[in-house]
Amino acid sequence: MNGVLRERVVVLTGATGGLGHAFAKRLTEAGCRLFLTGRHADPLALMSHALPGSAWLAADLTAPDACETIMAEAERRFGQVDVLINNAGIFPVGPFVESDPEVYETCFAVNVRAPIRLSRLALPGMVARGWGRLIHIGSSSAYAGFRNTALYCASKHALLGFSRSLHDELRESGVRSICLSPGSLQTPMGRQVPGQDFSTFIDPDDVAEYLVFLLSASGNMVSEEVRLNRVVIR
Ligand SMILES: NC(=O)c1ccc[n+]([C@@H]2O[C@H](COP(=O)([O-])OP(=O)(O)OC[C@H]3O[C@@H](n4cnc5c(N)ncnc54)[C@H](OP(=O)(O)O)[C@@H]3O)[C@@H](O)[C@H]2O)c1
């Protein structure tokens, strides 16, 4: 790689999940300094121990001030934030007509409200320095509707719309907003995908390798959104 990522400070939400683990490993190898977040302290501490130069904070993104706390702590530890990866997500499954209103609140709090709030907090510094990357982890569900996952699909469509708008608004600022949308993944969340063959799902490490490539691009060209799909669908 071209060294663009060396010493960059990355805030990674959902670090303790399947995709988060793969991102953390590849980004550390690329020379980034990671600020890891998830809900639970023990797995974060364990992860951070294995990732040189990283720091962590346990925070529930549904809590009112979680985003402010995360960004303040990341800036206190590292001085600034260069890359924000909005990766945390939840995947409620079931018929919409039977869904509890609470599930809507939680799904949108984690999948939409937190990425928007974290972006708002990260952006002023990035714009002032003329370099920054916002990566929003979308899904194939950002582009299509699927039965029994209406709330998830709606939340990922919202995230894609947000990222597209920021991309347009920021395009001359040196800050890029990119929605990276994988298909089904071999992660704990992937195990909840109904009626599909898990062995055909994408290896999260392949997505992580692609992410490093995407973040490293530094020419006079920009990817505003990327869709990564598995080869075999069954
Ligand atoms: N798996 C798939 O098939 C698939 C396909 C396309 C896109 N995606 C997207 O990829 C991203 C990562 O998914 P994954 O497969 O890695 O899922 P995962 O293994 O279930 O991990 C989800 C992560 O989100 C965190 N999280 C959930 N609720 C949270 C909350 N209230 N506050 C803070 N953190 C919270 C979890 O933290 P804790 O572990 O601490 O609870 C965990 O680190 C998600 O945005 C997902 O929508 C997944």
The ligand as an SDF file (V2000), in Angstrom:
LIG
                    3D

 48 52  0  0  0  0  0  0  0  0999 V2000
  -23.4160  -10.1340    8.7030 N   0  0  0  0  0  0  0  0  0  0  0  0
  -23.9330   -9.8550    7.5150 C   0  0  0  0  0  0  0  0  0  0  0  0
  -24.4130  -10.7560    6.7970 O   0  0  0  0  0  0  0  0  0  0  0  0
  -23.9260   -8.4280    7.0330 C   0  0  0  0  0  0  0  0  0  0  0  0
  -24.2090   -8.1750    5.6680 C   0  0  0  0  0  0  0  0  0  0  0  0
  -24.1850   -6.8660    5.2020 C   0  0  0  0  0  0  0  0  0  0  0  0
  -23.8750   -5.8350    6.0680 C   0  0  0  0  0  0  0  0  0  0  0  0
  -23.6240   -6.0950    7.3810 N   0  0  0  0  0  0  0  0  0  0  0  0
  -23.3150   -4.9660    8.2580 C   0  0  0  0  0  0  0  0  0  0  0  0
  -21.9740   -5.0850    8.7010 O   0  0  0  0  0  0  0  0  0  0  0  0
  -21.8210   -4.4480    9.9720 C   0  0  0  0  0  0  0  0  0  0  0  0
  -21.1150   -5.4030   10.9280 C   0  0  0  0  0  0  0  0  0  0  0  0
  -21.9110   -6.5680   11.0820 O   0  0  0  0  0  0  0  0  0  0  0  0
  -21.3320   -7.9700   11.6260 P   0  0  0  0  0  0  0  0  0  0  0  0
  -21.7690   -8.9910   10.6780 O   0  0  0  0  0  0  0  0  0  0  0  0
  -19.9080   -7.8340   12.0010 O   0  0  0  0  0  0  0  0  0  0  0  0
  -22.2420   -8.1150   12.9450 O   0  0  0  0  0  0  0  0  0  0  0  0
  -21.9140   -8.6810   14.3900 P   0  0  0  0  0  0  0  0  0  0  0  0
  -20.8530   -9.7010   14.3510 O   0  0  0  0  0  0  0  0  0  0  0  0
  -23.2470   -9.0360   14.9720 O   0  0  0  0  0  0  0  0  0  0  0  0
  -21.3290   -7.3890   15.1540 O   0  0  0  0  0  0  0  0  0  0  0  0
  -22.1480   -6.2820   15.4250 C   0  0  0  0  0  0  0  0  0  0  0  0
  -21.3340   -5.2460   16.1860 C   0  0  0  0  0  0  0  0  0  0  0  0
  -22.2090   -4.1240   16.4750 O   0  0  0  0  0  0  0  0  0  0  0  0
  -22.0980   -3.8410   17.8470 C   0  0  0  0  0  0  0  0  0  0  0  0
  -23.3440   -3.3150   18.4060 N   0  0  0  0  0  0  0  0  0  0  0  0
  -24.5870   -3.8400   18.2940 C   0  0  0  0  0  0  0  0  0  0  0  0
  -25.4650   -3.1140   19.0070 N   0  0  0  0  0  0  0  0  0  0  0  0
  -24.7460   -2.1200   19.5780 C   0  0  0  0  0  0  0  0  0  0  0  0
  -25.0700   -1.0460   20.4530 C   0  0  0  0  0  0  0  0  0  0  0  0
  -26.3190   -0.8540   20.8950 N   0  0  0  0  0  0  0  0  0  0  0  0
  -24.0900   -0.2160   20.8440 N   0  0  0  0  0  0  0  0  0  0  0  0
  -22.8120   -0.3950   20.4290 C   0  0  0  0  0  0  0  0  0  0  0  0
  -22.4460   -1.3840   19.6000 N   0  0  0  0  0  0  0  0  0  0  0  0
  -23.3900   -2.2410   19.1860 C   0  0  0  0  0  0  0  0  0  0  0  0
  -21.7550   -5.1600   18.5260 C   0  0  0  0  0  0  0  0  0  0  0  0
  -21.1510   -4.8590   19.7610 O   0  0  0  0  0  0  0  0  0  0  0  0
  -21.1390   -5.9110   20.9870 P   0  0  0  0  0  0  0  0  0  0  0  0
  -20.4810   -7.1300   20.4510 O   0  0  0  0  0  0  0  0  0  0  0  0
  -20.3200   -5.2540   22.0230 O   0  0  0  0  0  0  0  0  0  0  0  0
  -22.5450   -6.1320   21.3590 O   0  0  0  0  0  0  0  0  0  0  0  0
  -20.8050   -5.7650   17.5190 C   0  0  0  0  0  0  0  0  0  0  0  0
  -19.5010   -5.2660   17.7300 O   0  0  0  0  0  0  0  0  0  0  0  0
  -23.2470   -4.0660   10.4160 C   0  0  0  0  0  0  0  0  0  0  0  0
  -23.4740   -2.7000   10.1510 O   0  0  0  0  0  0  0  0  0  0  0  0
  -24.1310   -4.9200    9.5270 C   0  0  0  0  0  0  0  0  0  0  0  0
  -25.4060   -4.3600    9.3400 O   0  0  0  0  0  0  0  0  0  0  0  0
  -23.6130   -7.3620    7.8840 C   0  0  0  0  0  0  0  0  0  0  0  0
  1  2  1  0
  2  3  2  0
  2  4  1  0
  4  5  1  0
  4 48  2  0
  5  6  2  0
  6  7  1  0
  7  8  2  0
  8  9  1  0
  8 48  1  0
  9 10  1  0
  9 46  1  0
 10 11  1  0
 11 12  1  0
 11 44  1  0
 12 13  1  0
 13 14  1  0
 14 15  2  0
 14 16  1  0
 14 17  1  0
 17 18  1  0
 18 19  2  0
 18 20  1  0
 18 21  1  0
 21 22  1  0
 22 23  1  0
 23 24  1  0
 23 42  1  0
 24 25  1  0
 25 26  1  0
 25 36  1  0
 26 27  1  0
 26 35  1  0
 27 28  2  0
 28 29  1  0
 29 30  1  0
 29 35  2  0
 30 31  1  0
 30 32  2  0
 32 33  1  0
 33 34  2  0
 34 35  1  0
 36 37  1  0
 36 42  1  0
 37 38  1  0
 38 39  2  0
 38 40  1  0
 38 41  1  0
 42 43  1  0
 44 45  1  0
 44 46  1  0
 46 47  1  0
M  CHG  2   8   1  16  -1
M  END
$$$$
